């Protein structure tokens, strides 16, 4: 069986892509690959300095690319709305690909600017709001896609509607798993609505398997546990590099035969590494009644119009 690689990516000249969290790890690899393939690529990053360094790195590696930088803090819904306006200007009102890549993992108890539990607020609500704000730009000039990153952790996740905001106790790993399950439920309901509206947009999801990125170090650092951050770095010998972890995202973003609602991850060793292939969703991730309830609750929490589709 042929293993899909970056060489299999199509020419993306004339298209426009936005990648959240494009300053490091899988997001940085994704943005560079899209830029090299000809897409006008917008790096949406929270930290302006790190974003600038990432932008410079892409421009050095792909000097002929049209690459832009937009500040985006997914943990602040007012900034998400403003970032969507900035993106509209940078893309001239056209968006062919939105990659909801940014995320946080296993943080100590923190809250977003709007008071939401940080992992649910950033990983799900921030991307939910951003996607709906950008919906008028998608599909305006041909087929478009929204690719949202989930995780193997979604398989142990549950949507606890009675404790979405961690007001009745908090466990960092349960909160992370819940947010990654929410990413898949969001994708499923988004795809259902896109089909009902007959929009030329596909919603897909991907996960990187076990990839060596900085994602796992933020939590230990914030908790003051330097030993845990060191242990996380040591476990990288069991992971694949970010360059491999980004392949499922790029596969979902560019595979001509991809179907809406599809989910992709690494092919080998229980989906922890290897070339991209269809991935397995938990039964909870396929529960459309939960997907609808989560959508409705997300509309209430974010205040974003849920009927833009």
Secondary structure, DSSP 8 states (H G I E B T S, - for coil): -----GGG----TT-EEEEETTTSHHHHHHHHHHHHTT-EEEEEES-HHHHHHHHHHHHHHTTTS-EEEEE--TT-HHHHHHHHHHHHHHTTT-BSEEEE-----S--S-B-TTS-BHHIIIIIIIHHHHHHHHGGGBTSSS-EEEEEE--GGGGG----TTSTTSSS---HHHHHHHHHHHHHHHHHHHHHHHHHTT-SEEEEEE--SSEESSTTHHHHHHTT-HHHHHHHHHGGGGSEEHHHHTHHHHHHHH-TT--TT-EEEEEETTTTEEEEEE----TGGG-HHHHHHHHHHHHHHH---TT--
